[in-house]
Amino acid sequence: MQKKVPQFRVSTCLGLIVGILFFSIPVSAADKPDFSGSWTTYRGSGGAGAFAAPAGEIKLTAEAMKARQDFISVTEGTNHGAGNSCVGYGMPASVLGSGGYPMELIQRPEQLFSIYEAHNEIRRIYIGDEAEDPSTFFPERNGYSKAHWEGDRLIVETSRLKNQVDSRYPHSNQATIREEYYFDTPLEDGTRVLAAELTMIDPLWLEEPFVTTKRWQELSDYHVMTYECSEPLWLDEMEMLYKEAGLEMVQE
């Protein structure tokens, strides 16, 4: 008697195929948290929050304290501060405060865009394979930021910073910053809360790593507004020129 070859149901075969395909597909960016939205400093209730610096003490070396004091001595009582010249805050001040103005995050699989309302400051965070070798880029006040996912947390590493003494968080161009973004416990009304654990290391200007946590709460139905800092300064200069020429200024 011939043995019969076992017959598998079509549904069983399809189930095996689907199962194999399911477990062979890598987790995509669509499975990651989406931080897109408009955010303001966390205050635990509705509405926009004023500037509130997160906790954390920055301990400067003697070299850093001298550089900071030299800057204060030549700018104190003048209009030559960075803000008066429409210069953005730079890292880490842009993410930790930005003058209390809101920020908007736009997330794509390969990039996270941080748009700070103050000074229209924009920061690009390159995710995964989108990131390139930071050493091939010029130093900037916000540095070069690359990121990767660890579970539901986005780990951001920033380098290529400049010496910066005009900030409440002074650092040398050797500083590196690590941020860890994640969703924290929402407010009672369901408002999303975003957190970023930040660590700045600087072998030249910091006696020890500066560690702090920044939190934001989401603003519903809000997009950051245009912040035109340099235009009023230009208009003041134009008004003076028109006045000296005895002409009527119609430029607005």
Residue pairs with C-beta under 8 A, 6 or more apart in sequence:
28 109
29 109
29 127
30 109
32 149
32 152
32 154
33 152
33 154
33 182
33 183
34 107
35 105
35 107
35 112
35 154
35 181
35 183
35 194
36 105
36 106
36 107
37 104
37 105
37 192
37 218
37 219
38 102
38 103
38 104
38 105
38 218
38 219
38 222
38 223
38 224
39 102
39 103
39 104
39 105
39 194
39 216
39 217
39 218
39 219
40 48
40 49
40 102
40 216
40 217
40 219
41 48
41 49
41 50
41 51
41 52
41 100
41 215
41 216
41 217
42 49
42 52
42 193
42 215
42 216
42 217
43 49
43 52
43 217
44 187
44 217
45 187
46 189
46 191
48 102
48 219
49 100
49 217
50 100
51 97
51 99
51 100
52 100
53 96
53 97
53 168
54 96
54 212
54 213
54 214
54 215
55 212
55 213
56 210
56 211
56 212
56 213
57 210
58 168
58 169
58 170
58 206
58 210
59 206
59 207
59 208
59 210
60 68
60 170
60 205
60 206
60 207
61 204
61 205
61 206
61 207
63 204
63 205
64 170
64 171
64 172
64 202
64 204
64 205
64 206
67 163
67 165
67 170
67 205
68 165
68 170
70 165
71 165
71 166
74 80
75 81
75 166
81 166
82 89
82 166
83 99
83 119
86 119
86 229
86 230
86 233
87 119
87 141
87 166
88 94
88 116
88 118
88 119
88 121
88 141
88 142
89 97
89 98
89 99
89 116
89 118
89 119
89 121
89 141
89 167
90 140
90 141
90 142
90 161
90 162
90 164
90 167
91 123
91 141
91 142
91 143
91 158
91 161
91 177
92 169
92 171
92 177
92 198
92 200
92 210
93 167
93 168
93 169
94 114
94 116
94 121
94 123
94 142
95 114
95 123
95 179
95 196
95 198
95 214
96 169
96 198
96 212
96 214
97 168
98 116
98 117
98 118
98 121
99 118
101 116
101 117
101 118
101 224
101 227
102 117
102 219
102 222
102 224
103 114
103 115
103 116
103 117
103 216
103 224
104 114
104 115
104 117
104 223
104 224
105 112
105 113
105 114
105 115
106 112
106 113
106 115
107 113
109 127
109 128
110 126
110 127
110 128
110 129
110 130
111 124
111 125
111 126
111 127
111 130
112 124
112 125
112 127
112 147
112 154
112 156
113 122
113 123
113 124
113 125
114 122
114 123
114 124
114 125
115 121
115 122
115 224
116 122
116 123
116 224
117 224
117 225
117 227
118 227
119 227
119 229
120 226
120 227
120 228
120 229
121 142
123 142
123 145
124 145
125 145
125 146
125 147
125 154
125 156
126 132
126 145
126 146
126 147
127 146
127 147
127 148
127 149
127 154
128 147
128 148
128 149
131 146
131 147
132 146
134 143
134 144
134 146
134 159
134 160
135 160
137 144
137 160
138 160
139 160
139 161
139 162
139 173
140 160
140 161
140 162
141 161
141 162
141 164
142 158
142 161
143 158
143 159
143 160
143 161
143 177
144 158
144 159
144 160
145 156
145 157
145 158
146 156
146 157
147 154
147 155
147 156
147 157
148 154
148 155
149 155
152 182
152 183
153 180
153 181
153 182
154 180
154 181
154 182
155 178
155 179
155 180
156 177
156 178
156 179
156 180
156 181
157 176
157 177
157 178
158 176
158 177
158 178
158 179
159 176
159 177
161 171
161 173
161 175
161 176
161 177
162 173
163 171
163 172
163 173
164 170
164 171
169 200
169 210
170 205
171 200
171 202
171 205
171 206
172 202
172 204
172 205
174 202
174 203
174 204
174 205
175 200
175 201
175 202
175 205
175 206
176 200
176 201
176 202
177 198
177 199
177 200
177 201
178 198
178 199
178 200
178 201
179 196
179 197
179 198
180 196
180 197
180 198
181 194
181 195
181 196
182 194
182 195
183 192
183 193
183 194
183 195
184 193
184 194
184 195
184 215
185 193
186 192
186 193
187 193
187 217
191 217
191 218
191 220
192 217
192 218
193 215
193 216
193 217
193 218
194 215
194 216
194 217
194 218
195 213
195 214
195 215
195 216
196 213
196 214
196 215
197 211
197 212
197 213
198 210
198 211
198 212
198 213
198 214
199 209
199 210
199 211
200 206
200 209
200 210
200 211
201 209
202 210
235 251
235 252
238 249
238 251
239 249
242 248
242 249
243 249
